Amino acid sequence: MAEYETVRRSGSGVRTAEIDAGLRAHMNKVYGLMSVAMIVTGIVSYLVGTDLASFMAGQETRLLSPGMIQAMFSAPLSYVIMFAPLGMVLFFGKAVNSMSQSGAQMFFYTFAGLMGLSISSIFAIYTGYSIAQTFFVTSIAFASLSLYGYTTKKDISAWGSFLIMGVIGLIIASIVNIFLQSAAMEFAVSALGVLIFAGLTAYDTQKIKNQYLQVRGMPDGEAIAGKMAISGALSLYLDFINLFLFLLRFMGNRN
């Protein structure tokens, strides 16, 4: 945030207007990429999830064959589908600088499709109404938290280390609880997950904003900002998806 205030004070009114316009365009691109990825995830999740629900109810499926569904949601393939998005995120963080902008964008949308496959079981577990209700609540919460991160004059970069450590702890606890099946641990993980990804939404929004202001004046700054928009969209996408899934554990009504 300090970088933004320094640039605003040091430039002329015209310069400030140019920065504000560039920043708005950058953030619009970030949210636009994120929105497309959310649509891809929603379509894949709904199509596969409703087929899974039909299969479990002994009804005819529309898209996938019963054999394919059984294979996808049984070990070991179910674990591959579950953890593949995590592997893709780690790979993207290391490889994004060597990718073209169009390649990075395609990778992001492919990841979004795989994430939709990974979470599709929610349509077999929870009622459609509770999923829609939770999505609506998550959207309001996400928009409010992201707006706070964008507009606040407070530097919240110090939250980063604490929140990242919290995410690592959540991943470890979630993996352990796959085997323990502890209701108490699931509740604790869900509650902490909501708090951590709420904080990450504000933190990542401010980080995306500050990173753009740091690079826009560099040589090839706009090209760098293009890839940064994709990385930023991925960060906010993950914040939204995880916030939604953790809230769904509290608000979702099971079939």
C-alpha positions, 0 to 999 in steps of 0.5 A: 500500500505504501508504494501506491501512496508514494506514487500518488503523492509524487506525480501530477494529477494527470499522472495519478489519473493514468495510474488509477485508470491502469489499475482499474483496468488491471483489476477488471482483468483479474476479476474477469479472468477469475469469473471465467474460471468460476464459470468453467468450474461451475459447469464441469462441477454441475455436469459431473456432480449431477451424474454422480448423484443420479448414479448413486440414486440408481437413475440414468446418467446423462453425460458419463457412463456408470463405469466411468463414474465408478472409476472416477470416484473410487480409489486410486483415481479419486485421490488423483482427482482430489490432489491434482489441482494442488499439484497444478498450483505448485507447478504454475507458481514455478513455471508461470514466468516461462509460459506465454501469457496465452499459455498461462491463461489456458493453463488457468482454465484447464486448472479450473476445469479440473477443480470443478471435477475435484469438487463435483461430489458436492452435488451428490452430497448437498441439496442444490438449494443449499449450494446456491444459498452458500454460493450467494453468501460467499459471493457477498462475503468475497466482494466485501473482503476484496473491496476492503483489501482494495480500498484500505489504507492500512498495510496488511502485508504482515498478514501473509506469513501467518495466513500461509502457515495457516493454509499449510496447517489446514492442508495437513489437518485435512489429509490427516482427517481423511483417515481419522474421520473425526467430526471435531477435527472437521469442525475445527478445520472448517471454522479456521478455513473460513477465517483464513480464506477470508483474510487471504481474500483481503490480503491477496487483493491488496497484494495484486494491487501493489504488485501492479503499481510496482511493475507498471513503470518498468520496461515491459511492465505491461507484459509482466502485468498481464501474467500477474493478472493471471496469477492474481486471478488464480489467487482470488479464485482459490480464495473464493473456492475454498471460502465457499467449500468451508462455508458449505460445511456449515450451511449445506443441507445434506441429501 
